[in-house]
Amino acid sequence: MERIVIIGAGQAGVQAAATLRAEGFAGSLTLVGDEPFPPYQRPPLSKAYLAGDFARERLFLKPDSFYTETACDLRLGVPAQSIDRAAKTVRLSDSTALAYDRLLLTTGSRVRKLPIPGADLRGVYYLRGIADVDALRQEFQPGARLAVVGGGYIGLEVAAVAAKHGLKVTVIEAERRLMARTASPQLSAFYEAEHHAHGVQFQFGAMAACFEGEAKVEAVRTDLGRSLADFVLAGVGIVPNCELALAAGLACDNGIAVDEFGATSDPEIFAAGDCTSHPGFAGERIRLESVQNAIDQAKHAALAMLGKGAPYREVPWFWSDQYDLKLQIAGLAHPGDVKIVRGNPASRKFSVFHLREGLVAAVEAVNAAPDYIAGRKLIAARARVAPERIADTNVPAKLLA
Ligand SMILES: Cc1cc2nc3c(=O)[nH]c(=O)nc-3n(C[C@H](O)[C@H](O)[C@H](O)COP(=O)(O)OP(=O)(O)OC[C@H]3O[C@@H](n4cnc5c(N)ncnc54)[C@H](O)[C@@H]3O)c2cc1C
């Protein structure tokens, strides 16, 4: 095997390149990206970078020297447009054809756009890349009215930064609580109260129906009423970038379908990161949107391409920063889980353990790193811990595991 091409120069793509070289791959390695930037980390975009506390250079995942030292041919600003599986080539937007022996797709995801009237008005923002934040930040003037559509992680992180900068923030959420898709009701209630304390207003059970305004957005109309807004941030989820794979005839199922080694339905093509769905830790097919998944799955796929594959079965983990609150989550919560609160939310340091059939299945920890670390170990070990023991803060977290 002499030529590996990676499509998608993001978190997973650059990780795979690094792993391939670290594992001794000496053939030609090409990393293709459609953005003008070298691979960068996205989490700070809705946190410290938006707040102006994080220099742009710190976003980049590797120094420029990495690409020369590892002989990684980084091609930026050239979207891959098609894959010819019979000829084993990838065609780029500049008409170059790249030949491959193994191909890795790390095309990530894109924001879901709101298909409502007024969505094209100036002042309606989404957040996925550096350019999005640079544009959004121009609007961050004290006293400005920001309507956030979507009470998920991105929307809430932006709301927190905006509230701290003295903006008037309203969050419009279709569900009855925040982060409803992934978080426990206990966590939702806690974060709602925290945002409220910082002056953030909420409209729950409200569907954004249209954006109103002349040249620029002036209000968001929902099925419940109208909110005035100088600008809008829509954070209503992402869509995996699988069109390239679909057009090439690869199996897709809520993402590019891969096995536990990262192989697609074509054994010479692999995929990793946000763009995939894969057999999850608990057995069900899942699609994850996290740095942990991008890094770990990319490592596994890189090893598998070199014939050193081991199944990818990591416990998923994720974090979110809002105000001075560090939320760390391990495992995937289900609505039917038994939830045990450890610590007092009023102290702003607590966790929620999720038990499924008696086993620890997930933990949500707020400013409680030891609980998170213990929870992760318990999930990996498929451990059974008595609910009273979890709830007893006299038992140190490390003794739970
Ligand atoms: C604002 C924000 C905050 C986040 N915060 C957190 C957090 O706190 N914790 C956490 O765990 N996760 C967080 N995430 C999610 C995390 O950043 C992603 O899960 C991660 O970046 C996924 O890595 P990836 O390599 O799969 O995709 P990406 O990093 O998105 O990289 C994919 C790249 O492929 C490019 N591409 C797509 N199609 C083509 C093509 N045809 N040709 C060439 N290039 C192509 C894309 O433009 C992109 O540059 C956040 C995401 C965002 C947007």
The ligand as a Gaussian input file, in Angstrom:
#p B3LYP/6-31G(d) Opt

LIG

0 1
 C      -18.890000      25.666000      17.841000
 C      -18.598000      24.231000      18.171000
 C      -18.315000      23.878000      19.482000
 C      -18.030000      22.541000      19.808000
 N      -17.763000      22.223000      21.104000
 C      -17.438000      20.949000      21.418000
 C      -17.071000      20.588000      22.748000
 O      -17.078000      21.414000      23.660000
 N      -16.712000      19.307000      23.001000
 C      -16.696000      18.359000      22.010000
 O      -16.363000      17.199000      22.282000
 N      -17.068000      18.661000      20.741000
 C      -17.425000      19.932000      20.427000
 N      -17.765000      20.248000      19.134000
 C      -17.842000      19.183000      18.120000
 C      -16.482000      18.863000      17.552000
 O      -15.779000      20.029000      17.200000
 C      -16.672000      17.963000      16.328000
 O      -17.318000      16.790000      16.766000
 C      -15.349000      17.639000      15.654000
 O      -14.769000      18.783000      15.091000
 C      -15.560000      16.587000      14.568000
 O      -14.359000      16.373000      13.891000
 P      -14.400000      15.901000      12.363000
 O      -12.985000      15.784000      11.934000
 O      -15.311000      14.760000      12.215000
 O      -15.083000      17.118000      11.598000
 P      -14.500000      18.585000      11.369000
 O      -13.559000      18.975000      12.456000
 O      -15.701000      19.431000      11.140000
 O      -13.662000      18.457000      10.026000
 C      -14.247000      18.087000       8.799000
 C      -13.603000      18.917000       7.711000
 O      -13.880000      18.328000       6.446000
 C      -14.195000      19.368000       5.534000
 N      -14.882000      18.807000       4.362000
 C      -16.174000      18.432000       4.254000
 N      -16.440000      17.987000       2.999000
 C      -15.287000      18.071000       2.311000
 C      -14.921000      17.753000       0.974000
 N      -15.794000      17.259000       0.098000
 N      -13.651000      17.990000       0.579000
 C      -12.734000      18.498000       1.453000
 N      -13.027000      18.807000       2.733000
 C      -14.290000      18.587000       3.161000
 C      -15.007000      20.303000       6.404000
 O      -15.157000      21.574000       5.835000
 C      -14.149000      20.326000       7.652000
 O      -13.110000      21.253000       7.542000
 C      -18.063000      21.563000      18.782000
 C      -18.368000      21.925000      17.465000
 C      -18.636000      23.248000      17.170000
 C      -18.957000      23.629000      15.746000

